[in-house]
Structures are given as structure tokens and as C-alpha cells.
Amino acid sequence: MSDVAVPVTPKQEIDIIAPAKQQAVVRNVAVDAYRGLVMVLMMAEVLHLAEIARAYPGNWFWAILGYNQTHTQWFGCSLHDTIQPGFSFLVGVALPYSIASRIRRGATFNRLFAHALWRSLLLIALGIFLRSIDHSQTYFTFEDTLTQIGLGYPFLFLLGFRSTRWQWGTFAAILFGYWLAWALYPAPGANFDYAAVGVSPHWSQAHNFTGFASHWNKNSNLGNAFDQWFLNLFPRAHPFVDNDGGYLTLSFIPTLGTMILGLAAGRWFRSFAPKIPLKRFLIAGVAGIGLGLLLHFTGICPVVKRIWTPSWTLFSGGICFLFLAAFSWIIDMKGYRKWAFPLVVVGMNSIAAYMIAHLFEHFIYGSFRTNLGERPFQIFGTALEPLTMGAAVLLTYWVILFWMYRRKLFLKI
């Protein structure tokens, strides 16, 4: 997409997103299918593949499946690690379509921005609500996927009305500024007490970095220091010291970078329509992965999903571009669409899928055990019972979403 002049008024800004207000907005099936894959990967946690892998030690097939359904401990990437960046990236992809659709229906900039703020608050509140399940009181934490997106969404929305130059300039400023802040924060010394922040000596020896990269070690970094102040401003059953997984509130800043990459992809889609900017997606994908790995292996900035390092933003963003390229090539360029229908059913109702997976899991599991017992799920042996039971739960999720799809019930925020 070619650069445009920096807008002066909301009216001019709107024209950047929707130069042809009379043109109807057509759904992008490839984007829906990719979003569906992301949500299916999240919902498929009920298959318990890591548990199956432990029941078959030494079996490479189950080991690969188990690895790719768990988050890496610190450095690295599994298929499961691509879920959150994929969801965040696709928020950016969808934004130009969403704004164009609302403008076509007569929305003004002020109304659009008010809606963006409202959506942000709802996403933050919903993330906190879901994390509070099974707690004795509201559990104020801000690392949930929905909350992270909500914290950055108003800024993404404003960037949606700025030029390409603004977009990439902001992206670069976010990544460099965030990296610099962490680099300037004191690194943990040789005698740092990791046990005091929930990191065992064994884990520390296996996963923590040495040298300059130690600025990004678990629970001994700028982000955890911020959370020890920020999260303790809220009512808590116990004072916050550390997050078991190392997740952080401040990760919403580089997550915004991931959403900006999605915004670029969405703009390319609309700018080149009806053609598919496949070459741009491929170049962006390879460049992102390459730059992320370069920063990691030179020790400048490690690739760590759990704290969303700037190099992770680049690396995972590159993966997202390649996924988008693959779906676009298969569905839009080759015309193979029917196979993607099960994914589209999920992708068009992603918020509902997210809620179903978080709220209905125990109810569905309990219903199967109460009404069917465990024997039907032991048909392949007790070791595979978690897989067969999980497959039934996953199918139930999809049936609910299919029922909603047939009745055009789409949960939107």
C-alpha cells in the first residue's frame, strides 16, 4: 500500500480507510478460516495431548503432538504459542474492514472512537472475569488474551486512521522503546534470589539467560517489577510477587505491535483487492521470522513468548503472515473453499468460541460422565481416554457454534 499524506481532520482520516464508501464490504473467507484455526487450536486443549504423550514415553508421534499443544517454557515456539499472536494479529487485519463497514452505514469518527473505547473496556473486563473463575474474589490480572488486546485496542484504532508512514513509525518506536526500557533496567546479578520470585534453581539453570540477554529472565525483569507495584493496587487475597508463567501486564505494548502488523495486512488486502498481495505476505513473513531469530542469536533480544519480547513480536508476526499467505493462496487463489467451512463456522464467532471454551468445559465433561459414564471413552484403552473424551467435548463446542452459525447468532463486542 502506498503512503498517503498524514490526515488533518476526522473526515479526511475516514477517507483513508474507506475511499469508496459506496462499495459493499465483502467478508474475507481466508481471514475467517485462519481465525477459526486459531480458535480450534485453543479449544483443542481439551484433547490433553501432552498428557497422552506422557503415557507413551519415547513415542515420537505423541511427543510431537504433546509438544505442540503446550507453551514452551521460555525461549522457542510451539504451535500452541502461535494462538495468542494469531488472535491479536487478526484483530488488526479485521480493523480496516470493520471501520469501512461502519462508515458505509453512516458512522462518524466520534461514534467510531467511542465504540472503540467501549470495546476496549469490555475486552478488559471480560478477560478479568474469565481469569477470576474459581477464585474467591475478583482476580485482577491483565495477561489474558482479551485483556491484552483491550488495553492496546484504542491505540490500534487511532492508527487505523493514520498513514502507512505513521503506522510503521509507531511500530518501530514501540519495539525499540520497549526493548530499550528493558535493556536499561538492571539485570539480575549472579546472586539474585530467583526462588523469592517463584523460579526454582532447576528451572533457572535450564531456561534463564546469561549475559546481556539476562535482562529478559523470568520474574526478574522490568515487567515483573511493574506488576509488583501495579497489581498490588487492586484488592488481592495475597500480595502479588510473581506470575507462575512469567506473564506480564506490560506485554500489551509489544502485543500492540503484533496488532499493527495485522493492520498492515488488512490494509494490503483492501488496497490490492480483488488481487491477493501474496508476495507481500511472504516477504513480511520471512523477514519477521529472520529478524526475530537474528536478534535472539546475537543476544540483543531473546525470542520469548511469555513476556512478548520485541523479537517475539517480529518472529510470531512473521509466522502470522505466513499462515495468512497459506490460507489466502489455498482459498482465494486456488479456490478450495469447502474444506474450510468447519473453520469458518468457528472463525466467524470467535468471541463466542472463546467464551464457550472457558465457561462450558467442566459442564460438558460432567454431563458426559454423568449420562454416558467413562466406558464409551475407553474404547481405545484407558491411556487414550482423555483424547476420546476431549474429542467429544471439542465436537460439542463445534456443534454449538454451528447451531449459532445456522441461526446467524454472532457474538460481537
C-alpha positions in Angstrom: 0.0 0.0 0.0 1.4 3.3 -1.0 1.9 6.1 1.6 -0.7 8.7 2.0 -0.5 12.2 3.5 -1.0 12.5 7.2 -4.7 13.3 7.7 -5.8 16.6 9.2 -9.4 16.0 10.1 -11.5 13.0 11.1 -13.3 13.3 7.7 -10.0 13.0 5.9 -8.9 10.2 8.1 -12.0 8.2 7.4 -11.3 8.6 3.7 -8.0 6.7 4.2 -9.8 3.7 5.4 -12.9 3.9 3.1 -12.0 5.7 -0.1 -15.1 4.3 -1.7 -18.0 4.4 0.7 -20.5 3.1 -1.8 -18.6 -0.2 -2.1 -20.0 -3.0 -0.1 -17.6 -4.7 2.3 -17.2 -8.4 1.4 -16.1 -10.9 4.1 -12.7 -12.4 3.7 -13.1 -16.1 3.9 -9.4 -16.7 4.3 -9.3 -14.5 7.3 -12.3 -16.2 8.9 -10.7 -19.6 8.3 -7.4 -18.6 9.8 -9.2 -17.1 12.8 -11.1 -20.4 13.0 -7.9 -22.4 13.1 -6.6 -20.2 15.9 -9.7 -20.8 18.0 -9.8 -24.5 17.3 -6.2 -24.8 18.5 -7.2 -23.0 21.7 -10.4 -25.1 22.2 -8.4 -28.3 21.4 -6.7 -28.1 24.7 -9.4 -30.5 25.9 -7.6 -33.2 23.8 -4.9 -33.3 26.5 -2.2 -34.4 24.0 0.6 -33.6 26.4 -1.0 -36.0 29.0 -1.2 -38.7 26.2 2.5 -38.1 25.4 3.5 -38.8 29.0 1.5 -42.0 28.9 3.6 -43.1 25.9 7.2 -42.2 26.7 9.5 -42.5 23.8 6.7 -42.4 21.2 7.8 -39.7 18.7 4.3 -39.2 17.3 2.7 -38.4 20.6 5.7 -36.4 21.7 5.4 -34.1 18.7 1.7 -33.6 19.3 2.2 -33.1 23.0 4.9 -30.5 22.5 2.8 -28.5 20.1 -0.1 -28.4 22.5 1.9 -26.8 25.3 3.6 -23.5 25.7 7.4 -23.5 25.6 9.0 -22.9 29.0 10.8 -19.8 27.8 12.7 -19.5 24.6 11.3 -21.2 21.5 7.9 -21.7 19.8 5.3 -24.4 19.6 2.1 -24.4 17.6 0.3 -23.6 20.8 2.4 -20.5 21.2 1.0 -19.1 17.9 -2.5 -18.9 19.2 -2.4 -15.6 21.1 -0.3 -13.8 18.4 -2.6 -15.1 15.7 -5.7 -13.8 17.6 -4.1 -10.5 18.2 -2.8 -10.2 14.6 -6.3 -10.9 13.2 -7.8 -8.1 15.3 -5.6 -5.8 13.2 -6.5 -7.5 9.9 -10.2 -7.1 10.6 -10.0 -3.4 11.7 -10.0 -1.8 8.2 -12.9 -4.0 7.2 -14.8 -3.1 10.4 -14.3 0.6 10.0 -15.2 0.6 6.3 -18.4 -1.3 7.1 -19.5 1.1 9.8 -18.6 4.2 7.8 -20.7 2.8 4.9 -23.6 2.6 7.4 -23.1 6.3 8.2 -21.0 6.2 11.4 -18.9 9.3 12.3 -15.4 9.3 13.6 -16.5 10.3 17.1 -19.0 7.5 17.2 -16.4 5.0 16.0 -13.9 6.1 18.6 -16.5 5.9 21.4 -17.3 2.4 20.2 -13.6 1.5 20.2 -13.2 2.7 23.8 -16.3 0.8 24.9 -15.0 -2.4 23.1 -11.7 -1.9 24.9 -13.3 -1.7 28.3 -15.5 -4.8 27.6 -12.5 -6.9 26.5 -10.5 -5.9 29.6 -13.4 -6.6 31.9 -14.2 -9.9 30.2 -10.6 -11.1 30.4 -10.5 -10.3 34.2 -13.9 -12.1 34.6 -12.6 -15.2 32.9 -9.4 -15.2 35.0 -11.5 -14.8 38.2 -13.3 -18.1 37.7 -12.6 -20.5 40.6 -11.2 -17.6 42.7 -12.8 -16.4 46.0 -12.8 -12.8 44.8 -12.2 -10.8 41.6 -8.7 -11.8 40.4 -7.2 -8.6 38.9 -4.7 -9.7 36.3 -4.1 -8.3 32.9 -2.3 -11.0 30.9 -5.3 -12.7 29.5 -5.5 -12.6 25.6 -8.7 -10.5 25.6 -7.4 -8.1 28.2 -4.1 -7.6 26.4 -6.0 -6.8 23.2 -8.3 -4.5 25.0 -5.5 -2.5 26.5 -4.0 -1.8 23.1 -7.1 -1.5 21.0 -7.8 2.2 21.3 -4.3 2.9 20.0 -4.7 0.5 17.2 -8.0 2.1 16.3 -6.4 5.6 16.0 -3.6 4.1 13.9 -6.2 2.8 11.6 -6.9 6.4 10.5 -3.3 7.4 10.0 -0.9 6.9 7.1 1.3 3.9 6.4 4.3 6.0 7.5 2.6 6.7 10.8 1.8 3.0 11.2 5.3 1.7 10.6 6.9 4.5 12.6 4.8 3.7 15.6 5.6 0.0 15.2 9.3 0.7 15.2 9.0 3.2 18.1 7.1 0.6 20.2 9.5 -2.2 19.7 12.7 -0.1 20.1 11.3 1.9 23.1 10.2 -1.3 24.8 13.5 -3.0 24.2 15.4 0.0 25.5 13.4 0.2 28.7 14.1 -3.4 29.5 17.8 -3.1 28.5 18.2 -0.2 30.8 16.5 -1.9 33.8 19.1 -3.6 36.0 19.7 -7.2 35.0 19.6 -9.8 37.9 23.1 -10.3 39.3 24.8 -13.6 39.9 23.4 -13.8 43.4 19.9 -12.9 42.5 17.3 -14.9 44.6 15.2 -16.4 41.9 13.4 -18.6 44.4 11.9 -15.5 46.0 10.1 -14.8 42.7 8.9 -18.3 42.1 11.7 -19.6 39.9 13.2 -22.9 41.1 17.0 -23.4 40.8 16.4 -26.3 38.3 14.2 -24.1 36.1 16.6 -21.2 36.3 19.6 -23.3 35.2 17.7 -24.8 32.3 16.0 -21.7 30.9 17.3 -18.4 32.2 19.8 -16.5 30.0 23.2 -15.2 30.9 25.0 -12.0 29.9 23.0 -9.2 28.3 20.1 -11.4 27.5 19.5 -11.9 31.3 17.5 -8.7 31.2 14.7 -10.9 29.9 14.9 -13.6 32.6 11.8 -14.9 34.3 10.3 -12.7 37.0 13.5 -10.7 37.4 12.7 -8.1 34.8 11.1 -4.7 34.3 7.7 -6.2 33.6 7.6 -8.1 36.9 8.8 -5.1 38.8 5.9 -3.1 37.3 3.4 -5.7 38.2 4.7 -5.9 41.8 3.6 -2.3 42.1 0.6 -2.1 39.7 -1.2 -5.3 40.6 -1.0 -4.7 44.3 -3.0 -1.5 43.8 -6.0 -3.8 43.5 -7.7 -5.9 46.2 -6.0 -9.2 46.4 -6.2 -12.3 48.6 -2.4 -12.3 48.7 0.1 -9.7 47.7 1.4 -10.1 44.2 5.0 -11.2 43.9 5.2 -13.1 40.7 3.2 -14.8 37.9 3.8 -18.6 37.8 4.2 -18.5 34.0 6.1 -15.2 33.9 3.2 -13.4 32.1 3.1 -9.6 32.4 0.7 -6.7 32.2 3.1 -4.6 30.1 3.1 -7.3 27.4 0.1 -5.4 25.9 2.6 -2.9 24.5 4.5 -5.2 22.2 1.2 -7.1 21.6 0.0 -3.8 20.1 3.0 -4.2 17.7 1.5 -7.6 16.6 -1.9 -6.0 16.0 -0.2 -3.2 13.9 1.3 -5.9 11.7 -2.2 -7.3 11.3 -3.4 -3.8 10.5 -0.8 -3.6 7.7 -2.1 -6.9 6.3 -5.7 -5.8 6.4 -4.8 -2.6 4.5 -2.9 -4.6 1.9 -5.9 -6.8 1.4 -8.2 -3.8 0.8 -5.6 -1.9 -1.3 -4.9 -4.7 -3.7 -8.5 -6.1 -3.9 -9.6 -8.2 -5.7 -6.0 -9.4 -6.1 -4.2 -11.1 -3.1 -0.9 -9.4 -2.0 0.6 -12.9 -1.6 4.2 -11.7 -2.3 4.0 -9.0 0.4 2.7 -11.5 2.9 5.5 -14.0 2.1 8.2 -11.3 2.3 6.8 -9.9 5.5 6.6 -13.4 7.0 10.2 -14.4 6.1 11.6 -11.0 7.2 9.8 -11.1 10.5 11.0 -14.6 11.4 14.5 -13.8 10.2 14.8 -10.6 12.1 13.4 -12.2 15.3 15.9 -15.0 15.2 18.7 -12.7 14.3 18.0 -10.6 17.4 17.8 -13.8 19.5 21.0 -15.5 18.4 23.0 -12.3 18.5 21.9 -11.9 22.2 20.3 -8.5 21.5 16.8 -9.6 22.4 15.7 -13.2 23.0 12.6 -14.7 21.5 10.3 -15.3 24.5 6.5 -15.5 24.0 5.6 -15.4 27.7 6.9 -11.9 28.1 6.3 -10.9 24.5 9.8 -9.6 23.7 10.1 -7.3 20.7 11.9 -10.1 18.9 8.9 -12.4 19.6 6.7 -9.7 18.1 8.7 -9.9 14.9 9.1 -13.7 14.9 5.5 -14.5 15.7 4.3 -11.8 13.4 6.2 -13.4 10.6 4.5 -16.7 11.3 1.1 -15.0 11.2 1.9 -13.5 7.8 2.8 -17.0 6.5 -0.4 -18.5 7.9 -2.4 -15.7 6.2 -0.5 -16.3 3.0 -1.2 -20.0 3.1 -4.9 -19.6 3.7 -5.2 -16.9 1.1 -3.4 -19.0 -1.5 -5.5 -22.1 -0.9 -8.9 -20.4 -0.5 -8.7 -17.3 -2.7 -6.2 -18.1 -5.3 -6.8 -21.8 -5.8 -10.5 -21.6 -5.0 -10.5 -24.5 -2.5 -13.1 -23.3 0.0 -15.4 -26.2 1.0 -12.8 -27.8 3.3 -12.5 -24.6 5.3 -16.2 -24.5 6.3 -15.7 -26.1 9.8 -13.1 -23.4 10.5 -15.2 -20.6 9.1 -18.1 -21.6 11.5 -15.7 -21.1 14.4 -13.8 -18.1 13.0 -17.0 -16.0 12.4 -17.9 -16.4 16.1 -14.5 -16.2 17.8 -15.7 -14.4 20.9 -18.4 -17.0 21.4 -15.8 -19.8 20.9 -13.5 -18.2 23.4 -16.3 -18.0 26.0 -17.6 -21.5 25.3 -14.1 -23.0 25.8 -13.7 -21.1 29.1 -17.2 -21.5 30.6 -18.7 -24.7 29.3 -15.8 -27.2 29.6 -16.5 -28.5 33.1 -20.2 -28.7 32.4 -19.8 -30.7 29.2 -17.3 -33.0 30.8 -19.6 -33.6 33.8 -22.6 -34.2 31.5 -20.8 -36.9 29.5 -19.6 -38.7 32.7 -23.0 -38.5 34.4 -25.0 -39.7 31.4 -22.6 -41.9 29.5 -20.1 -43.0 32.1 -16.4 -43.5 31.2 -16.5 -46.8 29.4 -17.6 -45.4 26.0 -14.5 -43.2 26.1 -12.2 -46.1 26.9 -12.8 -47.8 23.6 -9.1 -47.4 22.6 -7.8 -48.1 26.1 -7.6 -46.1 29.3 -4.4 -44.3 28.2 -6.3 -42.7 25.3 -9.5 -41.9 27.4 -8.5 -38.2 27.8 -8.2 -37.9 24.0 -11.6 -39.6 23.2 -13.4 -37.7 25.9 -11.7 -34.4 24.8 -12.7 -35.1 21.1 -16.3 -35.5 22.2 -16.1 -32.2 24.1 -14.5 -30.4 21.2 -17.2 -31.7 18.8 -19.8 -30.4 21.2 -18.2 -27.0 21.1 -18.3 -27.0 17.3 -22.0 -28.2 17.2 -22.9 -25.2 19.5 -21.1 -22.8 17.2 -22.7 -24.5 14.1 -26.1 -24.0 15.7 -25.3 -20.3 16.2 -24.0 -20.0 12.7 -27.2 -21.5 11.1 -29.3 -19.0 13.1 -26.9 -16.1 12.4 -26.2 -15.6 16.1 -22.8 -14.0 16.2 -21.4 -12.6 19.5 -19.7 -9.3 18.8 -18.3 -6.6 21.1 
